[in-house]
Amino acid sequence: MSGIAIGQAGGPTAVINLSVIGFLENLSSNRPVYSVMNGYEGLAHDYIVPLQGELIKRVHRRRDLPGACLGAGRFPMDEEKIEMSVRNLAKKNITTLVFIGGNGTMAALYHISEMARKLNIPLQVLGIPKTVDNDLAETDHAPGFASSAKYVAYATRDISYDLAAMSNFEQVRVIETMGRNAGWLALAAGYLKRQEQEGPHLIYVPEVSIKKDRFLVDVGNAVKEYGTATVVVSEGTVFEGQGQVQQAEVKGRSVLGGVSFQLKEMVNESLGYFTRVEMLGMNQRSSSLAVSAQDRQEAYEIGQMAADFIREGKTNVMVSIKRKPGLFYHYEYCAVPLHTVAHTGERLLPYEYLYETNNYYEWLSPLISTDYSQVNSIDVKNDFFNFGGIL
């Protein structure tokens, strides 16, 4: 009997393992199931093992934990490795391949499907989306994003409160978020903001370059007006006329990070304000404390839907979340061709969200599932910034 293989690739999320569980619990098939260990590296080097015994127990134990229970990581797939992958699957009589991942994962899946067709090897291929950057095309959003956005929103608000309490000592904090080419996460930093005095006061995203002179003016104005300035910047944001700030290159892939330190130095040198950098780091994608209930639900459901698609014989598709119109949040799952996902490119922030942020926060709200009762109970104007008349 032919087998089914499932793997995870790319950066993990706080809910990625729920997609594996949803898939396995809805599979209801007698076909043997295999795990592709450590993402595409495992596929190319034949780290493909039966998903049974202690391994399946480990998968279930990690149901609600962050990270990838099967191993993920990044691995460059060229034509030779793609062919090796297809032949490794055929060698084990695996005729269905499912991978959970983002843009790179879906593009690789598409090329694997094409290689199988070229080699005349039967292979059903299906993608399950995940990303914290929300830059995956052909879906309203992907599991993993909402929890990361929630983390960024709360971290920014809390850092802003902390900074306000320290305004006689330090005036500016620069918070750097993930987001290589798309600013969905950085823009989420303002989701909990209810008054102008609250941070973030400035948000910078990769879709719009930073004008250095304008940046310094805006920081100076914020400090004069509010006593402090909380600045949020996406790791992939560039200064006008310059490239992205790269901190390293690992296996041919650039690792971004450090634009926040350049902003800090500019403020220190030109404005003289004591400035601190806050790198939100891997907590953005791994914090189990910030997991959104809606995100958890959709991560599980999207795995279930992938199992349905397998039974229905769908192939060369990615499971997609489609938001239905209406006053309340309703959604459905559908199949979109991997070819379309792979060739559409990264999903950037649309103009209507960049310049009408309330539209973005309305779109984001049902995904984060935040209880506003505590947020709205505070009169920010009269309580938050009034420290005995100091400001």
N, C-alpha and C positions, 0 to 999 in steps of 0.2 A: 504493500500500500504506500502511495506517495506521501511525502511529509510536508509540513509547514514550518517555515523558519521565521523567527521574529528577532529584530535587533533594535538598538537605540543608538543614535549618533548625534554628534555635536555637543554643545553645552547642555548640561542637564537642567531641569527645573525642579521646583518644589513639589510638582504633581505628576511628573512624567511616569512614575511607576504605576499610577492608577490607570493609565492607558493600557499598560501591559496586563494588569489584573482584569480590566473590563473586557479586553480581547479574549483572554484565556477563559474567563468565566462564562462567556457567551458563545464560545466556539462550538460546543456540543458536537464534537466530531471524534470519530475513532482513529483519525489519521494521526500518526506520530508528530509531535511538536518538538522543534529544535530551537536552541538559543544560539544566536550569533553573538559571541563574546567580544566586547570592546569595539563595537561598531563596525565600520567598514574594514578596519584592519583585520578583524576576525573573519570577515567574509573573504577577503583576498588571501589570507594565510590559513584558511581552513580551521579556524577556532570555532567550529560549529558542533555543538554537543547536544545530546538529548535533554530536553527540559523535564527532568524527573528527579526523584530522590531528594537529596539534600539541596540541590539547586532550586527546585520548585518550592521547597520550604522557605529558602532564603528569599525568593521573590515575594512570596506572600507575607513574610515578616516585614518586608520593606515597603509594603503597600502604601503607607502614609508617610514615608520618610523621603527626604530630598535625595538628589543624586540619581544615578542610573543603575538599577539593580542588576542589569546585564552588562554594565560597562558601556561607555560611549566614546568620548574623545573625538579628535579630529585626525583624519587620515586622507592624504591626497590620492584620488583615484584616477589613474591614467588608463589608456585603452588596454594595456597589458594586464593591469590589475582587475579591470572590469571583466575581461575574458576569463582570468583565473577564477574570479568569483562565480561566474556562471557555471564553469566546469566543476567547481567544488560542490555547488548545489546539485548538479546533475549526478555527480559521483555518489551522493547520498540519497538519490532519488527524491529530492526535495523539489516540488513543482509549484510551490507557493512561497513568495517572499514578502514579508511585511516589515517596513522600517518606520520608526518614529523619529522625526527630525524636522529641520527647517529647510531653508532654501537649498543649501548644498546637498542635503540628504535627498530632497525631491529630484534635483537635477541628476544626481548619481543613480537614483532608481530608474529614471527615464532612460539613461544610457545603458543600464544593465538590461532593461527590457528590450532595448534595440539590439543589444549584443546577442541576447538569447534568440531573438527572431532571426538574426543574421546566421547564427550557428544552427538554426533549426532545432533548438532545444525548448521544449514546452515549459513556460514559466509564467505563472500568474503573479503580478506585481501590484502592491498596494502601499500607499503612504498614509501615515497618521501624523498630522501636524503637531508641532510643539515649537514654541519660541518665546523667549522673554522680551525680545526686541520688537515683536509684533510686525516684523518686516516681511512676513511670508505672504505671497500673492494669492489671490483667488479664494480668500476666506475672510470673513468679517473680523476674526481674530483667531489666535491659536491658544490652546491650553498652555499655561505657564506664564503668559503675559499678565493676566489680571492680578495674580499674587505678587508678582514683581512690581507692578504699578502701585499696588497697595503699600508695599514695603517702602517704596520711594516716597510716596505721598506722606506717610506717617513719619518717616525719618526726617524729611525736610521740615515738616511742621515742628517736630520736636526739637530739632537743631536750632530752628529759628527762635523758639521760646528760650532755649538755653543761651543763645547769643544775646538776646535782649536783656537777660539778667546780668550779663557780663559786659555791658556796653561801656562802662567806665574803664575797662581794661582792653577789650578788643572790639573792633567795629565791623569787620567783614569776614564772612566764611564763604568759601567756594566749594560747592558739593559737586563731585563728578559722578555721573551715572554711566551705565552701559548704553550702547547705541552707536553702532559703527557708522551707519549711513542714514539712519532714521531716528527721529527724536521722540517716538511715542512714550518711552519711559521718562525722559527728562521733562516732557510737558506734563506728565502725570504728577510731577512734584507740586503743582499748584492746585491739585484737586481739593484739598481740605482748606484752602485759604478762604476766609470769609470777610476780611477787612484789608484795606490797602496797607495798613501798618504791619500786618503779618508777612512773614516770608512764605514763599520766595519772592524777592523783589525783582529779580531778573532771571530769565531762563534763556539759554542758548542751545540750539539744536543744529544738527548737521545740514538741514535743509536751507539754512540761512547763515552766511558767513558773518564773523564778528568784525565790526569796524572798531579798531583799537581806540581811536579818539572818542567815538560815541560811547564805547564801553566805559571809559574813565569818567566821562561826564555823567553817565547814568548812575554809576556807583557813588560818585560824589554827591549827586542830588539825593539819592536814597539815604545816605548817612546824614545829610543835613536835615532831611525831612523826618526821618524815623529814628535816628540815632545809630542804626545798624543797617547793614545790607547783606542779605542772604542771596547768594548767586548759585544757580544750578546750571551745569554745562554737561552736555553729552560728550562722551569720550571722542567721538568722531567729528566734532565741530572744528571748523578751521577758521583761521584769521583770513581776512580778505586778501586774496592773491597768494596764499600759502597752502601747503598741504597738511594732511593730518599728522598729528603728533604720535610717533611710534616709539614704544619703549623697548621692543624686542622683535625678533623674527624667529619663529619656532617652526621647523620643518616646512619652510617656504611660506608660512602664513604670518603676516604682520600682526603683532599684538599692540593694540592701541592703548593709550593712557598717558596722562601727563599734561593735557591742555590746562587743567585746573592750576597746576603749579606755575605755568606761564602767566595766567591771569593774576595769580597771587603776587608774583614778582612785579607785574605792571602796577598793581595797586600800591604795593609797598614803596616802589621807587618814585611813582608819580604823585601819589596822594598822601603817602606817609601813614596810612592806617595800618594798624596791626591786623594781619590777615592769616587765617588758618584754613588749610585744605582738609576736606573730608572726602575720602575715597569710599564710596559705599561698597565697592568691591563685590565679592562673590555672594555676600548676604542677599543681594538683590534677587538672585535666582535660587537661593537655597534656604531661605529663612522659613522654617515650618511655623513660626509664630505669626507670620503674616499671610498665611494661605487663605485665599478667598473661598468661601463656601461654594460660590457659583463655579469658580475655576476647578475646584475639586470634583464637582458634579460633572462638568463638561469633559474633563480629562477621562473620567471613567466611561461616560456615555460614548465618547468618540472611539474608544477602544471596542466597545460593544458593537458600534455601527460598522467598524472595520470587519468584525467577525461576520456580521450580516452580509456585507459586500462579498466576502469570500464565498459564502454559501450560494449567493446569487450569481457567482461566476464573473463578477466585475473584475477588470484588470486594467493596468496602466492608468490608475486613477489615485487621487488623494481624497480622503474624507474632508469635507469642507463644512464650516458652520455658516449658515445663511440666516441673517437676522430678518425677521418679518416686520413689515411696517405696522405701526399702531402706537397707542399711548403707553402700553406696557411691553416689557421685554419678552418677546417670543422668538424662538429660533427653530431651525430644522437642520438636519444633516443631509448633504447631497454629495455626489461624486463629481470631481472636476478632473479633466485629463492631466496627467503628469506633464505632457508636452506643453500645455498651456502654462502650468505653474513654472516649469523650468525656463520658459522663454519670456515670461512677463517681466521678470526681474524683481528687485526689492520693492516692497510697498512702502512708500514714503508718506509722511504726513500731508494730507491734502490742504489746499489753501484755506478752506473754510475752517479748519481746525487750528491752523497756524495763526490766523489773524482774528478768529472769533473763538477764543478758547472755551467759552461757555458751551459752545456746540460740542466740543471735544469732551468736556466733562459730563455733559448729558449722555453722550454715547458711552462713556466709560462707567458711569454710575452703577448700572445693574451688574456689571462684571465684578466690581469690587465688593459689592454687597455690604456697604458700610452703614453702621448705626450712627445716625447724625445726632442723637439725643444729647450726648455729652458735648459734641462740637458746638451745637447751637445754644447751649445753656450759658456760654461765656460771652459777656459783652466785651469784645476785644478792645474796642476803642477806649473804654473807661477802665478796664482792668489790666489788660495785657501789658500796656506800655506806660502805665502810670506808677512809677516806683518813687513815691514820695515827692513827686515834682522834680525829680532829677532830670527827666528829659523834657 
